[in-house]
């Protein structure tokens, strides 16, 4: 998984304002009053978020997402 300096170069989009397209790999995180955590590359399919290979869905809902520049 890609991690590290990602935070410094990313424009985060609030999931309450806009969701990413279905099935597109995006960088996600939770950023709330408890701090920033759970930075992960995920894919959204309707209301569920999955690992990129669809092997499992996650049990939390990200608060922010960002496109991945490749």
C-alpha positions in Angstrom: 0.0 0.0 0.0 1.1 3.5 -0.7 1.7 5.5 2.5 4.0 8.1 4.0 4.2 11.6 2.6 0.8 11.3 0.9 -0.8 13.7 3.4 1.4 16.6 2.4 0.6 16.5 -1.3 -3.1 15.6 -1.3 -6.3 17.6 -1.8 -8.9 15.8 0.4 -12.6 15.8 -0.5 -15.1 15.5 2.3 -17.4 12.4 1.8 -20.4 14.4 3.0 -19.9 16.8 0.0 -19.0 14.4 -2.7 -18.3 10.7 -3.1 -15.8 9.1 -5.5 -17.1 7.2 -8.5 -17.9 3.6 -7.9 -15.1 1.1 -8.4 -12.3 3.7 -8.6 -9.3 3.2 -6.4 -8.9 6.3 -4.1 -7.0 7.2 -1.0 -9.2 7.5 2.0 -9.0 8.5 5.7 -10.9 9.3 8.8 -10.3 12.8 10.0 -12.4 14.0 12.9 -12.2 15.3 16.4 -10.1 12.2 17.3 -7.5 13.0 14.7 -6.4 11.6 11.4 -6.3 7.8 11.0 -7.1 4.8 8.8 -5.4 6.1 5.7 -6.0 3.4 3.1 -6.5 2.9 -0.6 -10.1 1.7 -1.1 -12.8 1.3 -3.7 -16.4 2.4 -3.1 -19.3 0.4 -4.4 -22.5 2.1 -3.6 -22.7 2.3 0.2 -19.8 -0.1 0.9 -16.0 0.5 0.8 -13.7 -2.4 -0.2 -10.0 -3.1 -0.4 -8.7 -2.6 -4.0 -8.9 -6.3 -4.8 -12.5 -6.5 -3.4 -11.4 -9.3 -1.0 -13.2 -7.6 1.9 -15.2 -4.6 2.8 -14.2 -2.3 5.7 -16.2 -1.8 8.8 -15.9 1.9 9.0 -16.9 4.8 6.7 -14.1 7.2 5.6 -14.7 10.9 6.1 -12.4 12.0 3.3 -11.0 10.8 0.0 -8.6 11.9 -2.7 -7.8 10.9 -6.3 -4.5 8.9 -6.6 -2.0 10.4 -9.0 -0.2 7.6 -10.9 
